[in-house]
Amino acid sequence: MPAKIAPGGEAHLNENAELTPMLKPCAMKQICSFLASALLVAGAWGQTSVVTFEVNMENENVSSTGVYLGGGVIGGPTAHQLTDPDGDGMYSVDVSLPLGLAGNYIFLNGNCPDWSCKENIAGLPCSDPNNFDDRTLPAITGDMTISTCFGTCSEDGTCVPPPPSSNVTFRVDMGEYTGSYGAVNLNGSFNGWCGTCAAMTDDNGDGIYEYTQQLDDGQVYEYKFTLDGWTSQEEFAEGTSCTSTIDGYTNRTLEVAGDEVLLAVCWNECAVCNAEPVPGCTDASACNFDPNATEDDGSCVFGEGPVLGYTVEDALCFGEAGVLSLDDATMALLDDGLITVDVVGAGETLLAGDYVLVATDLQGCISETPFTVGEPDALEVEVTIVSEDSGAGDGQAEATVSGGTPDYAVVWNDMTGIEVNPDSLSIGLYTAIVTDANGCTASASLTMTVAGIDDVAALKGAVFPVPVADQLTVQLAAPLLGDATVSVRDMQGRLVASAVMRSSQQHIVLSAASWEVGVYTVQVASEGARATWSFVK
């Protein structure tokens, strides 16, 4: 069965408006189609527009020979060179094109007459499989800018960061090949089955050819070894152990899991040359499939994997972990070493989310059971003043609770941690602590104020020292614009000291020697602004 070979050659219009074939031959109907397109726009060639082509190369190692625009109605592989004057990775070129012109184009990373360095967008939505997997150029209606990312279908010139990658060294032993050849090539889904672009080397002359390719981690790639481009190629029967059949094509396959030097396999074989048969299970659908086996020994085992008994407890509080518990029968199998159990997706704890419980028995049969750990909504409390303190310690506050798990218990504390009645609050700072049915907690604080003072603006400043000894200093960040009253109250709301700060005054010192040990609030209030601080003596 033939390999996946990229379609044939490209063609461009030369200065004499003749079709000149490139190194890869073009089918006659494609040539006719191109010529028809050229004739359709010939009448409009007297009018042109400037099309700015931009390609972001930030994910690429840019060739020292430059970045080019070509293909389709644009021309050969080096029809127009793009430049990046400001070094931001965005290469561009302005091209004058006839109004009404439409067709195809492609970007190339390097000067390669055989098109081997053109971007590979095969299979992507922006590629045209009927025209060498090139990009499609819309009909030119005026000056326009086309901006994309090399090798992608980006429409705004942005590039998605590439995934982690690894270096994989492919090796093939040609020692038993009896035919003649000039070059050994590596062709695969990673290079668009390009033919001659990946020439393997045999530096020490031992008949083993090598080629190192950078590939994305976690991806599965198809590949095969060929000679002199596509002059000769490996052919595998469906089901061969080192291959997969995808879309009707049977090729070698590899899943990338890090840097790796592959086994030097014999041409058109899964094993090394002159290797002794490796007995084992060669059926990939079996539990005990051995990818290294070259000769089936009848040992294949088939099954569904262990059946586990388990329970899942959701997290009690938002952001906490749930619990997975295996039943006694499952634990007995685990303790006896008859099964292994793993939880895919789990870290050190089972936070809320989706997981897969994977169990493997001694024969290699695997069962996969998805499960979910839930959690309640975040417990939140919002506190508000219902009515201000009149000066008699009768301020009222309330707490509104949401999330968590009902029922809720709410406790109000003052600054010292002493529980208070939220319907009998004096001026000062208070905290509402809520506990839900699962023991989750949340808190919020407010400052009870005195009625009759408009909270028009907040004065900025500080009180010191803290704790207070014999004197309390109130320092404002800026001088007062008018006279202000300074009031000091204890936690019962009793006035223990008062004074007046005059206009333009910025600080005041109060005697605290006679005050008892405890928590106090001091308020500076003027006609248009106020500030309240709490402190300890």
Secondary structure by P-SEA (a helix, b strand, c coil): ccccccccbbbbbccccbbbbccccccaaaaaaaaaaaaaacccccbbbbbbbbbbcccccccccbbbbbcccccccccbbbbbcccccbbbbbbbbccccccccccccccccccccccccccccccccccccbbbbcccccbbbbbbcccccccccccccccbbbbbbbbbbcccccccccbbbbbccccccccccbbbbbcccccbbbbbbbbbccbbbbcccccccccbbbbbccccccccccccbbbbbbbbcccccccccccccccccccccccccccccccccccccccccccccccccbbbbbcccccccccbbbbbbbcaaaaaaaaaccbbbbbccccccccbbbbbbbbbccccbbbbbbbbbbbcccbbbbbbbccccccccbbbbbbbbcccccbbbbbbbcccccccccccccbbbbbbbbbcccccccbbbbbbbbccccccbbbbbcccccccccbbbbbbcccccbbbbbbbbcccccccbbbbbcccccbbbbbccccccccbbbbbbccccbbbbbbcc
